[in-house]
Amino acid sequence: MERVVLVTGASGGVGLALCRRLLGEDGRIHLCLACRNAQKAEATRDLVLQEYPAAQVSTVEVDLGNLASVLRAAQELRCRFQHLDFVYLNAGIMPNPHVNFKALWKGLLTGRLLHMLTTAEGVMTQTDRLNGDGLQEVFTTNLFGHFILIRQLESLLCGNEKPSRLIWTSSSNARESAFSLSDYQHAKGQESYSSSKYATDLTSVVLNRKFNKQGLYSSVVCPGLVMSNMTFKILPVFLWVLLMPIMFLVWLFKQKPEYLDPLVKYHSCTSGLGKNFVEPRKLDVDEETAEKFYQKLLELEGQTLEKYGDLLD
């Protein structure tokens, strides 16, 4: 039986590079490109097929920031596939990022510059807004839309002959200090991206606890400092040339999920000599907080399904 791989945010940046690498590793997979824009999705499919003409590549239109779109996409995927082997939850936004260059200068003087560049701690802020569902846009696109998607796809992910995998694109910018249970959508702060990525880490921990026995495993990865359409405006181009590593997200594609640590984030790294490697780092999460947050997601899910009941089977 062919392996089916779904990648969200596949039309550019990390997602597109990931799709190419996956087909390079195994040209027999069925690759489904989940993109916000149908025209871009088809253009991406054509681009990928130019490089891998024998590949099986399909598309599905989904805007992770629009919950009705997520429910429609899930319904389409349930009709199209009998199982999903890998779901790369990669789509994300970082609206209107601003860099505090004064803080960067201070970091240079105090020896904390490298830490600040790799975590964005004290350096980067964003301006968020409400979406059409009345939710914070970054929270919905980066996390909650994905949460609804996988909950709607449980029948394709659980109870299969072989384990299924969820692989979340997290970040080294996922910091506990940016997250609050009382404001988990980060409506009152200016670090919505960091908050959403920390929320991703929390969610992955609980998903493993709830679904490992049903054959579904969740992992979080950090692709490293990557110049993409989301990040290239943040720093001058010459700095990206110095900082950007080669991605190693595909490493998890080759691993047996039963042997991976659910409390670890896998970081894509490049040594000073250009050698690529994966470094596991313990997640900075409190499991009790993770469970409380998961319950809040379930409550919000219930409200969503009640609102869009006409889109459910």
Helices and strands as residue ranges (DSSP letters): E 4-8, H 13-25, E 30-35, H 38-51, E 56-61, H 67-80, E 86-89, E 98-99, H 101-110, H 113-119, E 124-125, H 137-139, I 140-144, H 145-152, H 154-157, E 164-169, G 176-178, G 181-183, H 192-211, G 212-214, E 216-222, H 237-243, G 249-254, G 257-259, E 264-270, E 276-282, H 287-307, G 309-311
